[in-house]
């Protein structure tokens, strides 16, 4: 059970890092999608499970 939660946190962290990296390079489309997906879907999913 703990391994599954760790994988979900790792995926959330990777998606957020990719979103911020794209934002730093001037991304205007992919960055907001990744950040919203990370913060509104993946982080709550990792917290609740």
N, C-alpha and C positions, 0 to 999 in steps of 0.2 A: 504494500500500500504506500509506503513512504517513497519507494522508488518511482512510482507513477506520479506522485506529487512533485518530486524533484525534476522529472522530465517535463512536466507542465510548466514549472517555474523556469526551466532552461529555455524552453520554446518561447515563453513570454519575453524573457530577457533578450533572446536573439532577435525577435521581431521588433522589440523596442530599440535595440541597438541599431538594427538595419534602418529603422525609420529615422532615427536621429542622424545616422551617417548620411542618408539620402537628403535629409533636410540641410545638413551642413554643406552639401555639394550643390544646393540650390534646387532641390527637387520640389516641385509644386503639386504633383499629382500622387506619386507613390508614397511619399513621406507622410502626408496626413492619413492616408488609408492605413498604412502600417501602424501608426501611432494610435489611431482610434481602435483598430483591431486589437492591439496589444493592451491598451488601458481599459477598454470597455468590454472586451470579451475574454482575453486570455488571462489577465491578472485576476479578475473575479473568479474565473473558472479554477485557477490554481488555488485561490484562497478557500473556496467553498468545498473543494474535494481533497 
